[in-house]
Amino acid sequence: MLLYDYFRSSAAFRVRIALALKGIAVERRFVHLLRGGGEQKQPDYLRRNPQGLVPALELDDGVVLTQSLAIIEYLEALKPEPRLIPDDPVCAAQSRAAALAIACDTHPLGNLRVVSYLETELHQGHDAIVNWRTHWATLGLAALEGLIRPAPFCFGREPNIADICLAPQVFYAERFGVPLDAFPKLRTVAAACAQHPAFVAAHPAAQPDADQAPGQAP
Ligand SMILES: N[C@@H](CCC(=O)N[C@@H](CS)C(=O)NCC(=O)O)C(=O)O
């Protein structure tokens, strides 16, 4: 399988964590979100993912899967252990809810194309952009703080789909100076993730395409 990846992408980070947790090896092709106006907008990539977003996972038969959570559900079906979605139906629903609170309701508001639109089309300045990022990230993290019950991962002793979404969102918050002081539960989970080998291996800083690119990709 071939993962279309970008080191700082929160959504790609999720898939890298899931792959590492399951011990699934993939080839990777890096899609630089800033270089050349954004490689994700080039026709070659849009043929694979018409949304122009990373990640995408190309299967050996050429089928391309998009959307990080759909890709993770595919990996779960491909290799069920370790479970990323708990067997217990209530815990599964709660874990999915936490994951979706990040992936659907928080992360998109800080995405590159959203923030770029604010800057270039709506002519918002630096302070307004910082305010926007901080407002939506904080609102999302505050909700998450109420949704999880760390032990030390979001819903138990092992990481699941909720942790897979939480760690990249915490990375985003730290990167943009969004304070976590008010969120002790999130800090507990973030600390557990920071010590887990799969999360360490998947971290943006550990990726071969990591660079010091200027600009603010998601
Ligand atoms: N819901 C999608 C989100 C994917 C997404 O937003 N990817 C970002 C990087 S985290 C991206 O490719 N942004 C490019 C852009 O905004 O132009 C998923 O979970 O896969």
The ligand as a Gaussian input file, in Angstrom:
#p B3LYP/6-31G(d) Opt

LIG

0 1
 N      -11.333000      15.072000       6.953000
 C      -10.100000      14.856000       6.259000
 C       -9.228000      16.074000       6.446000
 C       -8.004000      16.024000       5.572000
 C       -7.299000      17.366000       5.620000
 O       -7.896000      18.400000       5.923000
 N       -5.997000      17.358000       5.302000
 C       -5.251000      18.588000       5.348000
 C       -3.984000      18.370000       6.105000
 S       -4.345000      17.999000       7.789000
 C       -4.917000      19.043000       3.946000
 O       -4.595000      18.227000       3.099000
 N       -4.972000      20.354000       3.695000
 C       -4.631000      20.883000       2.420000
 C       -5.294000      22.180000       2.140000
 O       -6.007000      22.712000       3.002000
 O       -5.081000      22.681000       1.022000
 C       -9.415000      13.602000       6.782000
 O       -9.656000      13.269000       7.940000
 O       -8.661000      12.952000       6.041000

